[in-house]
Structure formats: C-alpha cells, structure tokens
C-alpha cells in the first residue's frame, strides 16, 4: 500500500510555518486533554491539535475498519494493536482530510470547531500505556565513554558489547510526558574517599539524550521474531530523556544494573512519529564488525538521519545548546534491538517502549550526557549567563529537540522540556 | 480493626482436609475462569474455589463499601487499590459466610450452586495486571554463592550488598501462573574456551525459588515511603519461580544486569496469600550488620517463617525434592525492599510485584537454584529414577510449594507447577 501521506507536494489548508516539525507529511499520533476535560487520541498539523475521536464520530474514517471507539480512548494501545495496514490507512486518510484541495472539512465550520484545537489549548498526555519499558545501550561511543570513566580506561568496551544489543529492563511507572517537572532524587551513594554510604539528594543528576520506539503485538511467548519482519512491529518513535543520577548509579549498579539511579523519571516527547513518516530519512548505520550472528543480520538501510540536540535553560535564563548529535551514529538498529529482545521468547506487546541508550557520536560535541560532556565533572560547561554546569542544577529546564530534514520536507518530534525541581518534601 | 478471619478456633462448613494449605483461616485472593468461560475474582477454602463476584451480586458483602463490579473483574488491581481496611473487612466477611455456625449460604443450595466450584473445575489466571515487576537479591547466601561462582571466590559479596537491598527491574509481559509450560529459551552465550559467542538453545535452564509480594498504590512520584508505613502497602504474597538461563546470563549481564536470561518466563502461584493471614508467622530476620541507614531501620519482627521447597519431576516419573529452605533466611525484609525501591521517588502502583531473589539458606540443602545445588554443574543431583540433573531437562516439571505451620493452623500457598518444553518451533 502506498504511503500517500508522505507526498511532499501536498499542502494543508491549515497554516504550517516553514520550520514546523509538523507539516502535513508528519501526522504523528498522540493523546491530549482539552479544556473541557475530554481525553482523545489526536494528531498534529502545524500548531493545531486535531481530535481524531471527533473525526471518527463524524464519519471521516468511513471505509476503514476500526472499532467504534478506537480514538475515543486515553491511550493508543488498541490502535497500535491493529497493525501497520490500519496505521497507514488512517494516516493516509488524515492527509487527505487536511489536503488544501479537499473542501469536506475545510468548508465545514461547525465540524472544524469541534475537531481543531490550538496546540496551546490542550495538555499532552502519555500516548500509550507502557506495559514494559526496556532501555538499550546501543551507542558505541557512549558505552566506550562509560567504560572509560566507570571501569577501565584501556579496555573500555566489554567483549559482549559488539555481539549483543545490550539492554536492561526499566521502570514503566515513572515515564512522563514533556512538561512534567522532575524532583531531584534522594538515594544512597558512596562519598569520595569513604567506605560506607550515605543517603541524601543526588549530587549529579544528568540527562541522557535518547530516542525510543513503540511496538505492536509481535509474538507469542516463546517465539522469536525474524529480522526480516521486525519493521512490521515498530509503530513509531519518540524522543526520550533518560534522567540518571550518576552518584546513585555508581554505588548501586554492580552486579544487577541500574535501578534507583534511573527509575525516578523518564521523560518522553508526546507525539509518536510513525516509521512511515520517517521512511524518507533512512540511512545506513555504522558498519558492524565483527559481523553479528545470523539472527541479527540485515541488509540495506535501517538507521535514520535524525538531528538531535539538548539545551539547558537556567531559571529565568536563556536556553544553551550543550549537545548536538544524530540518531545515525547508533551502532545497533531498532530492528536488531527488537529481534534480540524477543530472541529468548520474551513476549512483545502493543505499547511496549524501547529506548536507544544515550546517543553519543564520535566527537565531543555529540556526547549525549553531562557525564560525557564534562568528562565526569572535570570540564564544566559555561552557560551564557556566566554560570557553570557539571550536572543539572535545581530549576534548570532540560530541553531536547529532534527532526529530520531534506530538501523537500522537515519531519520533527517537537520537544521534551522538563524542569528539575529540588527533592520532594512530604506535606 | 481485629483480624477476625484469623480466629484459629473457627471451622468451615466446607470440607477442609487436615493438611490443606487453604483452611478458613487463609482466605487468599485470586482470579479464575469457569467452564462457562466466566472470569471472576475468587477465594479458596479447602478444594473449593469461591466466586466472589457472584457473592457480591447476591449481597453477601452488604455494608462494605465496594464498587458494584469490584469482584466481577479479571484482575484484583481495583480491589487492591482500595487499601488495607477494605481487604480486612472483606476477608473477615468471607470467614463469617463460610463459618460452620452461619447458615445463610450453607443452607441455600441455589446460591451454593452458583458460588462454589470444585478447584479442578476452574482454571487459575494471573491474579493481577502487573504494571511493573522488580526482583531483589536479598539472600546473603545466594548473593555470596553467585559471587563465588561468577566473580571472585575470596571476595564474593560486593561492598554495596550489605547496605542496599539490591534489585533490578524485570519483565512483566512473561509472568505466568502455575500450570503454563515454559519453552527452553534460545540465546547467545560464550562456549567454554571460545572468544566469540554462538546462539542456540540454552544449555543450563535453572529455577530460582523465590516469593514475591504485591503492592497497593503507595506514593506519588517523587515521594519516599517511611518504613513505619511500608506494611500498609503490601497486599499479600505469592511463590515465584524466577526461571533463569545460566549460560545466557553469564555472557550478557555485564554491565547492565540480567536481561534475556530472565525475561523468557517467571511463574507464580495463583493465590495471593494476604499479609493478614501470614501475621501469626512473623519472626525476626537475621541480624543486620552493618546497621542499615536510618531510612531502612525498623524494630520488631518483620520476617516470616515460611517453609519452601522445590521438586523436580521427570516426565512420567516421581517428584524429587531437591531443596528445602525458609523465607526467614532472607537478609532484607519486604518492608526494606519496598522503602528502598521508593526512596528515589519511584512511583509504586497497585499490582506491582516484587520478588525476593533466590531464597538460599545457610546449608547446602537450602540452596534455591540448581546452580548452587550442583555448584555450577560440578555435583549433579541424582533423581529417584537413576538419572542425574545439573540443570533442568526438557519435559521436567518444576514444582514449588510453600506453607506456614504452627500448632494451631497451617497457611499455605499451594504450588507452582510448570513444565519445561523444548525450544518453541514456529509453525
């Protein structure tokens, strides 16, 4: 089935600014709350949020097989369960409804009033109920940097890393959408030079700039996923800030991996950009050597050219870009991550989320965490207001943005913007 | 409020065999499917499953504030959300309904026909929708044994272990109730003497004998839980088989912890035994030295005297008990696990499940995994049919049972019985 929604010649009758992340060629999916306290599945074009539940009720999706309340829900899980064919039909239809040459909705002021909201008038929710959340560790540069700082300067990359898309299970209950502030966590750490730990506010709260993908139901328990089918089970992508406490991490992570150092918060961008929308930006990933085992081998272009950056905005200050990187630096592809995850027979459900790991690139400007950018705090970053940062300060806002761009179209993710607050005080 | 359901003098008008795990003093909660394809919340007395949804419809819970469909659901999450007071009221009421001196249901054959099922006529389901699953590592003996075999014989316990209830996030999507078979996982491992890995069926599938507890909503994001309140947030306990592939684990676990080696299956017993029912079996745990940090300090009895054992039953053979241990050997208590988990501000929800880690005790007979019992396969176990086991063979059934007993009452968990099948073959 052609992805007619990707037609770069198409224009919308809704205003879309030149540098918008959300032209009519994007059509991401999300969930929002209106001022009337209605929750609905929606999409976004330019600076407008569009109520897909209302569109469905008014028969704009006739001819597409959907359950009656498909979009009048507070998560996308059921829609995602319906599979790639349905996602494509719906996205193509939305493109058609908002095409400047289609008068049906354009000329129906009553319907437009019901369906279209200014983006500033809605509150974005988590787009899916995330059953299980996994985070990978797929940037060779990030894994190497971590190994150098936490383990062994000369032998930084562990032997398994080049054979396995290394990953671990994360915490679903604290995944939050952009806009929700995060409290500085308390936790145990080992003060420098001491042999017994202390508990207190983390002294080194960090971001990790990542992306994540959302899956559909992919297998039954016990069943592997052939890599040739992996793409069919990936609905779309979001940006992700994998908030991390470095001092808690260092003390707790041996031998079972990150726990409290990561589970206090994970922020994501609220619009899921579909893999269909990202299709024009496929690129080859880094050459993989040694050759992966056969179940992970794939030919062709399976990475994506996605520009990513992070800015730190102090309270009442300006945003300072501190890192610029690109998804294409990742060593392991999303297909490989998914296939490896299911290779044990682990069941993959609709709404599972899998993070990339910090997306550091080859140069220092590409490092995707403060730990790497300041090399463990040794080289603080100077901000435009004259202050310095080793890690994130209370009341700083961390802003992540991401987009793809070619000569014809820009497809973006919007942003994750989340403020770090002091530790929570119980009332 | 008194726990009248614990009255050891009470007898039920339902037959309960002398060594039953489910006297009227137990009253666990679970979810079952009837032959008429109805799913309901239920309890168990003797060898009878009792439909709480039907009891509620027929007004047997009048006077207790419950939503109308509280028990006509396929999970216990909403009931668990209602909190300890409601759990206790309902459990006390059930004890009253089935008390031999209460004729109300006893003498109503029509109602009895609707409410009571032979346990063999129902199919037990997962009792809760498990949002997040965490597994701890709280047996000092198990952590020491693992350290000796995987890392360093002379320095087996890592420095953080005595200060932190070490844990990691697990996979919810593959938690299954007793009775569901498990396929031997495929996975990468490093063959002995090689430097590059291979993929194939795991050669060392193991059990870990554990218990797990189920939580209710305990905090908001950012908020710690004071240890004095921890008990209020624990609904009850199940037994758990933390299936583990040792060869996959060894190759993958550095540096981010267990992943595919654990996520192919986790089996639990289907009846949640409430903390109220276990109250008479409270005992002190091991002395904790060094003293935990203040947020983990508690006085009094916070462990439980629960006998646990594991048997291996070969296809067409007899069950051979291979390990006998006790919950009271665990170093860290459930209260400490929960408080530590939330200390970062991690949100704890109704239906989260937290495993104990393998419950090994001080002697070899207490070791809670084949890895420890056979010391890495060096000392195979001889079964009654003359065959030997280093790990679990295809078509073996692993059976775990657990119960508490004093001179007045026996409160048990029933069993987890799950067969290991050969690797899944895609049709």
Interface residues (C-beta under 8 A of the other chain):
Chain A: X131 X132 X137 X146 X147 X150 X151 X158 X159 X160 X163 X164 X166 X167 X168 X169 X170 X171 X172 X173 X174 X176 X182 X183 X185 X186 X187 X188 X190 X195 X196 X197 X198 X199 X221 X222 X223 X224 X245 X248 X251 X252 X253 X254 X255 X256 X257 X258 X259 X260 X261 X263 X264 X265 X290 X293 X294 X295 X340 X341 X343 X344 X345 X346 X347 X348 X349 X352 X423 X424 X426
Chain B: X131 X132 X137 X146 X147 X150 X151 X158 X159 X160 X163 X164 X166 X167 X168 X169 X170 X171 X172 X173 X174 X176 X182 X183 X185 X186 X187 X188 X190 X195 X196 X197 X198 X199 X221 X222 X223 X224 X245 X248 X251 X252 X253 X254 X255 X256 X257 X258 X259 X260 X261 X263 X264 X265 X290 X293 X294 X295 X340 X341 X343 X344 X345 X346 X347 X348 X349 X352 X423 X424 X426
